[in-house]
Amino acid sequence: MAVNLSAPVAAELKPVRGVRLATASAGIKKPGRQDVVLIELAPGSHTAAVYTRNAFCAAPVLLAREHQQQASTRYLLINSGNANAGTGDAGMAAAKACCQAVAQQAQCDTSAVLPFSTGVIGQPLPVEKITNALPEAFSTLAADNWFAAAHAIMTTDTIAKARSVELSLNGQSITLTGIAKGSGMIRPDMATLLSYIATDAAISPSTLQKMLDVSMEQSFNSITVDGDTSTNDACILIATGKAGNSVIDDIDSTEAHQFIEALNTLSRFLAQAIVRDGEGATKFISIDVQQGTDADECRQVAYTIAHSPLVKTALFASDPNWGRILAAVGRSGLPNLDLSKIAIYLDDVCIVDGGQPAADYTEEKGQQVMSQSEITIQVKLGRGKVAKTVWTCDFSYDYVRINAEYRT
């Protein structure tokens, strides 16, 4: 059950001018399930993308990168239930065949189609099942299908992730709508994470990519469930230019800053929703590392805590065993760490002050915080002015069960 996360409401997901979506059932893993998504972009749309850094990246990732550089994107084809990763040359041929089938029906170049897959690694992609589902998808393309698309890309997710954000730029109404999927194998390193965000704002391609890069660092690149970066991760930002605003072509402009603020609101919600729906999660954890010399070392400490099985299991047990947090900070690998300057908190309860147990700490205070469904672990390093936050979840019995039974 997702931690303090409500299911999206279809009526609250706003259509984006220049984008149509459809879902179809190919029966890739389960008969009758909607497991194919087709997204159509108006001519002249721009796309920015960030992909997994996993060296064993899936065939659709390789092909999407290639196609994005070759042509203006018109269609995105997404399937769940099969990752088409670890499939070699046959996997690349399968991804191309699916793109060719879309292109043939849409009468566009094959390179104008970007493929995406999520699901089990190492199994051949059932091309015929997917291509047979395309007529259904093309016949049901509509601007208000975001809700259905959010559900069709799910794998071990227990809840769909979707949201819309609106803003005004120089009197023009701008809409952003996004969906994401992911629950396990989550540590985006740019997670199994897929996200698609569309806006009707007019934004130049280079500025659009810069906006996505900025937003990623504050959202999808600041989450982890289990420390595993998927082979298939991708985040796509689409700008159709149908809102009628003057083209945003300067990342430092007021309009760009306004747009990035809205984009951050949306991307952070989607990223945190993935953590709240982490496989077997019962708690949502913010790890706030402060007073670092730079962002990298703050992240290094935060991720060391977030990836510690001992910390994550203590969180699940509501056990204020703060020695596990202390140990994680100590082994995070920061050079010249001055223990006498370090303070650690559970919410506003100080557990370590000056590198030693806080004088007024009690087990009862720690227990009260650890029993909550949302907890902030705050670490003050006492060596600089930089701060970074990473979001994670606990490890429960269900995490083991879900991943042990994933293929059954």
PyMOL commands that set and color helices and strands:
alter all, ss='L'
color gray80, all
select helices_A, chain A and resi 10-12+59-70+88-106+110-112+127-139+146-152+205-217+220-222+254-276+295-306+309-316+323-330+339-341+363-370+397-404
alter helices_A, ss='H'
color red, helices_A
select strands_A, chain A and resi 19-24+36-41+46-51+75-82+113-120+161-169+172-181+194-199+234-239+284-292+343-346+349-353+356-357+374-380+386-393
alter strands_A, ss='S'
color yellow, strands_A
deselect
rebuild
show_as cartoon
